[in-house]
Amino acid sequence: MHIHYFQHVPFEGLGCIAAWAAQHQHRITSTRWYENSDTTGLQEADWLIIMGGPMGVYEQDLHPWMQTEIKLILEAIQQNKKVLGICLGAQLTAAALGAAVYPDTQKEIGWFPLDLTFQDKAAPLAHILPHHFNTFHFHGDIFEIPANATRFAASAVNSHQAFIYGDRVIGLQFHMELTSEGLQEMLHHGADALAAGGPFVQSEEKIYAYHDLLIPNNETMYRLLDYLAAL
């Protein structure tokens, strides 16, 4: 299988997805928007993965490549490719499907629990994802659920944590893909957001205290990747 991914900043890469793809001998190509806009690898890809980043979908005047990216995400969906968006990637996918994305009332940074429900289009995920688990969040924006998509995850802060559109387009606001190195990079580059604090912003010390949650989160991500790969 050929997977193409969009990366927006150097410190938010594939994480554990890279190890999963290597294990299964999938071909990987990428577009690193912070370096260039070469998207030739997407043309032959079966699957598009869109990673996170600190910018907002509504900041397209600062990041004009975002308009191109949103157009390409929509084209990938229309071509029936598998599409997985993570954090900013989920927000961009929602925008491609016509949904609004805007700042939330609270930033959510740290390990917080999710409740998942598996009705309608999300029903097949009931045997793939847990109904309740702690995962890592680093976001201050929220997406509306696109028309004809099904919401299937919520936290105490943000009821729009995940959606599925059709059977092969999934948006996740949270980070199950993070590795130990990726967590360190994210906290280093997000130091200002941590320092600003907030009711749902954990300290760096508390975040590292839950470091062991990376492993079960990666395992959950692997199950989701296996599911999508088999479609």
C-alpha positions in Angstrom: 0.0 0.0 0.0 1.1 3.5 -0.8 0.6 6.1 2.0 1.2 9.8 1.5 1.3 12.2 4.4 1.1 15.9 4.9 3.4 17.4 7.6 3.1 21.0 8.7 6.0 21.5 11.1 9.2 19.5 11.7 8.2 18.4 15.2 4.8 16.8 14.3 5.6 13.8 12.2 4.1 10.3 11.8 5.1 9.1 15.2 4.3 5.4 15.7 2.6 5.4 12.3 6.1 5.2 10.7 7.0 2.0 12.6 3.6 0.5 11.7 4.1 1.3 8.0 7.6 -0.1 8.0 6.5 -3.3 9.6 3.9 -3.8 6.9 6.2 -2.7 4.2 4.0 0.1 3.0 5.5 2.7 0.7 5.6 6.2 2.3 5.8 9.6 0.5 5.2 13.0 2.0 4.6 16.7 1.5 6.3 18.8 4.1 4.5 22.1 3.6 7.1 24.0 5.7 9.7 23.1 3.1 8.0 22.7 -0.3 4.7 22.0 -1.9 5.6 18.8 -3.9 2.5 16.7 -3.8 3.4 14.3 -6.7 3.4 11.3 -4.3 -0.3 11.8 -3.5 -1.4 11.0 -7.0 -0.6 7.3 -6.8 -1.3 7.0 -3.1 -4.1 4.8 -1.6 -4.1 6.6 1.7 -3.6 10.2 2.8 -2.6 11.0 6.4 -2.7 14.6 7.6 -0.6 15.5 10.7 -1.0 18.2 13.3 0.5 21.6 13.8 0.2 24.8 15.8 -1.5 26.9 13.1 -5.3 27.4 12.7 -7.3 26.6 9.6 -8.6 30.2 9.8 -5.0 31.5 9.3 -4.8 30.8 5.6 -3.6 34.4 5.0 -0.5 33.5 7.0 -0.2 30.0 5.5 -1.5 30.3 1.9 -0.5 26.6 1.2 -3.4 25.6 3.4 -5.9 26.5 0.6 -4.1 24.0 -1.7 -4.0 21.4 1.0 -7.7 21.6 1.8 -8.4 21.3 -2.0 -6.2 18.2 -2.2 -7.8 16.6 0.9 -11.3 17.0 -0.7 -10.0 15.5 -4.0 -8.5 12.5 -2.0 -11.9 12.0 -0.4 -13.7 12.3 -3.7 -11.3 9.7 -5.2 -12.2 7.3 -2.4 -8.8 7.3 -0.9 -8.5 6.4 2.8 -8.0 9.7 4.7 -6.9 10.0 8.4 -6.5 13.5 9.9 -4.9 14.1 13.3 -5.5 17.3 15.3 -4.9 20.1 12.7 -5.2 17.3 10.2 -8.7 16.5 11.4 -9.6 20.2 11.4 -8.3 20.5 7.8 -10.4 17.4 6.8 -13.5 18.9 8.4 -12.9 22.2 6.5 -12.5 20.2 3.3 -15.9 18.7 3.9 -17.4 22.2 4.4 -17.4 22.4 8.2 -16.4 25.4 10.3 -13.2 25.4 12.4 -12.6 28.1 15.1 -10.9 28.7 18.5 -12.5 26.8 21.3 -13.4 28.4 24.6 -10.6 26.4 26.4 -7.3 25.0 25.4 -6.9 21.3 26.1 -3.3 20.2 26.7 -2.4 17.0 28.5 -3.8 13.6 29.2 -7.6 13.7 29.4 -10.2 11.0 29.1 -12.4 10.4 26.1 -15.8 8.8 25.9 -16.5 7.1 22.6 -19.9 6.1 21.1 -20.3 3.9 18.1 -23.6 4.7 16.4 -24.4 5.0 12.7 -21.2 5.2 10.5 -19.0 4.7 13.5 -20.5 1.3 14.4 -17.7 -0.7 12.8 -15.2 1.0 15.1 -16.8 -0.5 18.3 -14.5 -3.5 18.1 -11.4 -1.4 17.2 -11.4 1.5 19.7 -12.0 1.5 23.4 -15.2 3.0 24.8 -13.3 5.1 27.3 -9.5 5.9 27.5 -7.0 8.6 28.4 -5.2 10.1 25.5 -3.0 13.1 24.8 -4.4 16.5 23.7 -2.7 19.6 22.5 -5.2 21.9 20.8 -7.1 25.1 21.2 -9.5 24.9 18.2 -12.7 23.0 17.6 -14.2 21.7 14.3 -17.9 21.3 13.6 -19.0 17.9 12.5 -19.2 17.8 8.7 -22.6 17.1 7.1 -23.2 13.4 6.7 -20.4 12.6 9.1 -20.8 10.9 12.5 -19.2 12.2 15.7 -17.9 9.4 17.9 -15.7 10.9 20.6 -16.0 13.6 23.3 -14.1 14.9 26.3 -15.2 17.2 29.1 -13.8 20.2 27.3 -14.6 19.4 23.6 -17.6 17.3 22.5 -16.2 17.2 18.9 -13.2 15.0 19.3 -13.6 12.6 16.3 -15.7 12.0 13.3 -16.0 9.4 10.5 -17.2 10.3 7.0 -18.3 7.4 4.8 -16.3 4.3 5.8 -12.7 5.5 5.2 -12.4 9.2 6.2 -11.6 9.7 9.9 -10.7 12.8 11.9 -9.1 12.6 15.3 -8.6 15.7 17.5 -6.2 13.9 19.8 -2.7 12.2 19.5 -2.6 8.4 19.7 0.4 8.4 17.4 2.8 10.2 19.8 6.1 8.5 20.7 8.3 9.5 23.6 10.5 11.6 21.3 7.4 13.2 19.7 6.0 14.1 23.1 9.3 15.8 24.1 9.3 17.8 20.8 5.7 18.9 21.2 6.2 20.1 24.7 9.4 21.9 23.8 7.8 23.8 21.0 4.6 24.3 22.9 6.3 25.7 26.0 4.5 29.1 25.7 1.1 27.4 25.6 2.0 25.4 28.7 3.2 28.4 30.5 0.0 30.3 29.8 -1.9 27.6 31.7 -5.6 27.2 32.0 -8.2 24.9 33.6 -7.4 22.1 31.2 -3.7 22.7 30.6 -1.5 20.3 32.6 2.0 21.1 33.7 4.9 19.5 31.9 5.6 17.5 35.1 2.1 16.1 35.2 2.2 15.2 31.5 5.5 13.3 31.9 4.0 11.5 34.9 1.6 9.8 32.5 4.3 9.0 30.0 3.4 5.2 30.2 0.1 5.9 28.5 2.0 6.4 25.2 2.2 2.6 24.8 -1.5 1.7 25.0 -2.3 4.7 22.9 0.1 3.5 20.2 -1.5 0.1 20.4 -4.9 1.6 19.8 -3.5 3.5 16.9 -2.2 0.3 15.4 -5.6 -1.3 15.6 -7.2 1.6 13.8 -4.5 1.6 11.1 -5.0 -2.2 10.7 -8.7 -1.6 10.3 -8.3 1.1 7.7 -5.6 -0.8 5.8 -8.0 -3.8 5.5 -10.8 -1.7 3.9 
